[in-house]
Every structure is written in C-alpha cells, then in structure tokens.
Amino acid sequence: MLMTDSTTIRVDRDTHRRLLDLSQSADLSLMEVLRRATAALEQQLFVAEAKSQMQRLRADPQAWADYLRDSSLTEVSDGVD
C-alpha cells in the first residue's frame, strides 16, 4: 500500500521492540504490523460486543424466544445436505 499521508505516534521502547520483532518475524513493514494489529483489535472488540448482546438477549426468556422465532423466518438454505 502506498503511503500518501502519514503522522507520527509515540510508543514506549518495549512496544517498539515488540513491533520490530513482529515486523521482522512476519516479514512485514511496521506500518503493516500496526494495520493488522488495529484490525485484530477492532474484530476482537466487535466479537466481544456481539457476545455481550447475545448474553443479554438470552437472559430475557421472552426476548430470546422472539429472537429464535424471528431467526427461523429468515433462514436461508445453503443447498448443502
């Protein structure tokens, strides 16, 4: 990816060393390591929020029954038996 615009961030020395180690072991640029780390954290937070919402939904018996009923109406067959 061509970097057309950038900024500088400060990190402590230990974090910088760890980023360099990851960069070298994965044969990636520091920027790519940061991009992937950011994407991984975004995904982790998304999944945690989805799990939390499902737990709240399951804690309410009526809401859970409604969810199951509604989801059965929207099931799409994948054609695989």
N, C-alpha and C positions, 0 to 999 in steps of 0.2 A: 504494500500500500504506500503510495507516495504521500509524504508528509508535507502538506502545503501550509499549515498553520500549526503552531505549537506554543506551549508555555512551559514554565519550569515549576517543578514541585520539589519540596524538600522532604527527604526521608532520613531517618536515623541511619547510622553506619551499619548496624546489624541488618536492617531491612534491605539496604543497598547491596550488602554482601549476598544476602539470600536471593535477591532478584538476579544478581550476576550469576550465581550458581545455577539457578533455574535456566537462565538465558543460555549459558554455556552447555548445560547438560541436555537441553532440548534443541539446541542449535537454532535459537530464535533471538531476535533483537529484544532489547529491554522493552521497547515500546510494545512489541507483540506480547511479551510476557504480561505486561500491565493490562493490555486489552483483554487477554484471556482471563486474567485474574478478576478483572472487573465483570466480565460476562459470567464467570463462575459464581461470583458473589451475588449478582443480580438473579441468577437462576436459583441459587440457594434460598435467597430471601423470598422469591416468588413461591417456591415449593413450600417453605415454612408457613407462609400466609395461607396458601391453599389448604394445607393440613389443618391449620388452626380454624379456618372457616368450616371445614368438614366436621371437625370435632364439636364445634358449637352447634352445627346443624344436627348432628347425631344425638346431642344432649337433649334436644327437644323432640320427643317422640312424634308429635303431630307434624312438625316441620320435616322430620326425616321421612315419615310415611308419604307426605306430599311430594317430597323430592323423588323418592323411589317411583311413585306413581307417574310423575311428570317425565322422569327419565325413561320410563318404559314406553312412553308415547313417542319418544324421539330417537329410539334405537334405529340404527341403520345397519342393515345386513352387509357383511363384507363379502358374501358369496362363497366363503370357505366353510366346508362342512367338516 
